Amino acid sequence: MGKIVFMFPGQGAQYVGMGKDFYDSFSCSKEVFEKANEVLDIDVKALCFEENDDIHITEFTQAAMVTASTAILKKLEEMGIKPDMTAGLSLGEYCALTASGVMSFEDAVKVVRQRGILMQDTVPAGKGAMSAVLGMKKEDIEAVLPNIEGVVTIANYNCPGQIVISGETAAVAKAGDALKEAGAKRVLPLKVSGPFHSPMLKPAGEKLLDVLRDVEVCNPKVPYVSNTTAEFVTSKDDVKELLGRQVYSSVCWEQSIERMIADGADTFIEIGPGKTLCGFMRKIDRKVKAINIAKVEDLEKVKEILEC
């Protein structure tokens, strides 16, 4: 058997009820939610388990997602399942840091709470936008965007045929029209509260470095791949700078997956709400195994895949 990757989803996969069955079933998972409630000024359990609108607001979403995903991670660790490498999509990178031993969960959830506030508040409502571009090669998108007036860049290289663009509202709209003319199958505006992973978020990334200043980070015990560089991070000295840049840089997810496959990864376990990353995997490389663990019943998948 090759190497196992733990991968963690980002914002957008959240839903009311996420993690509740793990909370109800396992003390190690329950402890994660209790810790989140202790260190934050919000009721994370209520946010995740009870009907509410806040779960879809960035300043709350990020802490809720990291808590739910980490609660699932702790059960896998208790089962003795260990990764050979980790990665996370945007916000999910903080779960990867926890899984790799770089940052404690308590610090990670406190940082993402502030990260969410910074990302939400840096650009006034209505000034920024994001759109998903479907059915177009990344090279062709990269050729079109420099010709658009205003700020618009690639936010996410998710997988072949799915790229996300981000920037000023008018520029993103103009880019969408130009990309459709250039051959994109569809351009879908996303319901987001800001132009994430665009240069417009650079002030948020710089302020995040202030938040990270007093956070203890360690050298990775398990190699993890940075969204920003799509390369393995081996030194704690690089962690904070990369996390600051990540806020306003492109998320190189497709490239990150390819990097891990090149290093021998053949089993990818998506830990957290939804199946988004497994969907991307099918378009990046169908030869590798990919499963998602979002519910307690999904734990059987891990046993099956590791016995193969």
N, C-alpha and C positions, 0 to 999 in steps of 0.2 A: 504494500500500500504506500501511496505517496504521502504528501504532506497535507495537514488539515489547516484550513483557514477559518477563523471566526470573523464574520463580517457583520456590521451593524448598520441598520437603516437610518436615514436622516428625517428631517422634518417633512411632514406630508403623509406619513404612514400612521399617524396617531389616530386613535379612536377611543370612545368612552368604553371602559371595561377592560382596557389593555392591562395585562399583568394580574388581574384579579384572581384568576384560578391558581396562579403560582402563589400569590399572597395567602390564599385560603388553604393551600395544600402543603406548603413547605416553610419551615421556620427560617431557613437561610434566605428565602425570597422575602418573607414578611419583614425580616430585619432590615432589608434594603429600604423598603418603604418607610419604616419607622425612623431610620437614620435620616432620610430625606426630609421628613417632617420636622425632625429635630434641628437640622442645620439651615433650613430655609424659613422664610416668613410667610409661607403659603401652605395650605393643606394639600399635599401632593396626592394623598390617598383619595380625597374627595375629587380632586381634579381628574384623576385617572378612572375612578370607579363610578362616579355619579354623573347624571346628565347635567351638562353645563356647556356654555359657549366659550369659556376661557381656554379650554383645551386646544382650540384652534388659533389662539392669539400667541404670537411668537414669544413674548416674554414669559409665558407660562408653558407653552408647548415644549420648549427645549428641556426644561428640568423634568417634565413629565416623561418625555421619551427616554431620557438617559436613565431615569429611575426604573421604568418598566423593563427596558432592555437589560439593565444590570441585574435586576431581580431574576430574570431568566438565566443570565450568565452564571449567577452564583449556584443555581441548581445544577447546571452542566458541570461546573467545577467540582461540586460535591459528589457527582457521579463518577468523577475521575477522568472526565473527558477534557483533554488539554489541546490547545492549538499549537501549531508550529509557526504560525504567523497570524497577524491580525490587520484589519483595516476597517474603516467606517466611512460612510458617505456623509460628508460635511459634518453636521452635528454628531453623527455616529462615530466620528473619529475619537470623541471623548470616551466613549465606551471601549473603543479599541485601546486607548491609553490605559484605562483601568485594567482591562484584560491582560495587557502586556506588563503590568506592574510599574508603569511610568508615573501614574497619578492615583491617589486614593479616590474612592467613590465620593467621599464627603467633599473633597476639593473639586472634583470634576463637576458635581451637581451644583456647587456654589458658583463655579466659573460660568457654566452654561446659563445659569439664571441671569447673570450680569450680561453675558454675551447676547442673550435674547433681547434684553432691554436695549442694549446698544444698537443692535441690528435693526430693531423696530423703530427707534427714535432718531436715528441719524439723518434719515431722509424724510421730509414732510410727506404726509399721505397724498397720494396722487401724482407725485413727482417722479416716481420710479415704477418700472414694470418688468415682468418676465414672461417669456413665451417659450413653449416647446416646439422645436422644429423637427418634423418627422419625415423620414424618407429622403434624406439628403446627406451626402458625404461631408465629413467634417472639413475636408480641404476646400470643398466648394463653398461652404458657409464662411470659412475664414477668408475666402477671396472676395466675398460680397460685403462683409461688415465694414471694412475700412472706407468704403465709398459712401457710407451713410453719414449724414450730418448729425452731430450730437454724439452722446456717449451710448454706445451699445457694443457689448463684447460677449464672448461665450462664457456662460456661468458654469455649465456642467457638460462634460463629455461622458454621458451616461453609458451608451452602448452604440454600436453601429445602427444608424437610422434614427437615433434619438439624441438630439443636442438641445440644450436650453440656453437661450440668450437673455441678457439682462442689461438694464441701463435706464436712460431717461425715457419717460413714457412715449413721447412723440418719436424718438429715435427707434425704439423697439417696434412701434407700429409701422414706421417706414421700412425698417429692416424686414419685417414680416411680409410686406407687400413685395419687396425686392426679391426675397428668398423664394416666394411662390412663383414669381416670374422666372426665376433661375432654375426652377425644377423641384422645389420642395413639395411633397405630397400634401402636407397640412402644416399650418402654423397655429398653435393653440395658445391663447393668452392664459396665464396661470393666475389663480386666486392667491395672491401673496401680499404681504404688507410692506414689501420693499424690494429694491433692486439688488437682491443678495448676490454675492460673489461677483460684484462689478466694482470698478474703480470708485464709484460713488460711496462705497462703504469703507473706503480707506480710513476715514476718521474713526470709525468704529473699531477697526483692526488695531489702530494705534492706541486707542483707549483701553482695548482689551489687554494690551501688554502691561498697562498699569495694574489691572486686576490680577494678572498672572505673576506680578513681581514677587509677591510674598508666598506664592504657592510652591511647595516642594515637589520637584520632579526627580525621577531616578533614571538611570540607564535602563533601557528596555530589557526585561528578562526574556521576553518573547519578541522577536522582530516585528515591527509594524511598518506599514507603508503610508507615507504622507500623501494626502490629497493634492497638495500643492506641487510636489515634485515627482510623484509616482515612483519614488525610490524608498528603500528601507532607511529608517532612521536608527542610527546605532549609538548616538551620543545624546545624553540629556541636555547638552549645551545647545542643541539645535531645536529642541521641542517648542519653547515659548515663541521664538521668532517665527517658526513655521505656523503655529496656531494663530498668531496675529495676522500673518499674510493670508492665511486660508480664508478669512472673512471677506476679502476683496479680490481674491484670485480665483481662477478657474478651478473647478473640482475635476481632477483628472482621474475619474473612476475607471473608465475603460482601460486606460493605460496602467492603472494600478493593478487591476486584475491580470492583465497581460504580464506584468512584471512578476507577480507571484506565481503564475503558471510557469513562467520561464525558470523560476527557482524551484520547481518541482511540486507545486500545489496541484492536487487533483480532487480534493474534497472541500467544498465550501459550505459552511453552516451559517445561514442568516439567522441572527439572534435578535428578536424584537418584533414589534407589530408589523403585519403585512407580509407580502411576498415580492416586493418591488425589486430587491436585489437579485433574487432568483430569476425573475423575469429578464433582467439585464443579462444574467449569465447565459441564458439560452441564446441570446444574440451575439454574445462575445465569443463563447466557445462551448459547443454542445458536448464536447468529448469529456468534459469534467463533470463530476457529480455536484449537485447543488440542492440543498434542502433548507426549509425555513422552520424555525422553532418559535411559534407565537403563542401556542396553547399547550397545556399540560399533556394533552393527548399526542402532541407532535414529538414528544420525547421518544416514542417508539421508533420514529424515523431514524433517530440517531443510532439507536441500537442496531437497527437493520443495516444501515449504511456502513457502520464500522465493522460489522460481521462479514461484509462482502469481501 
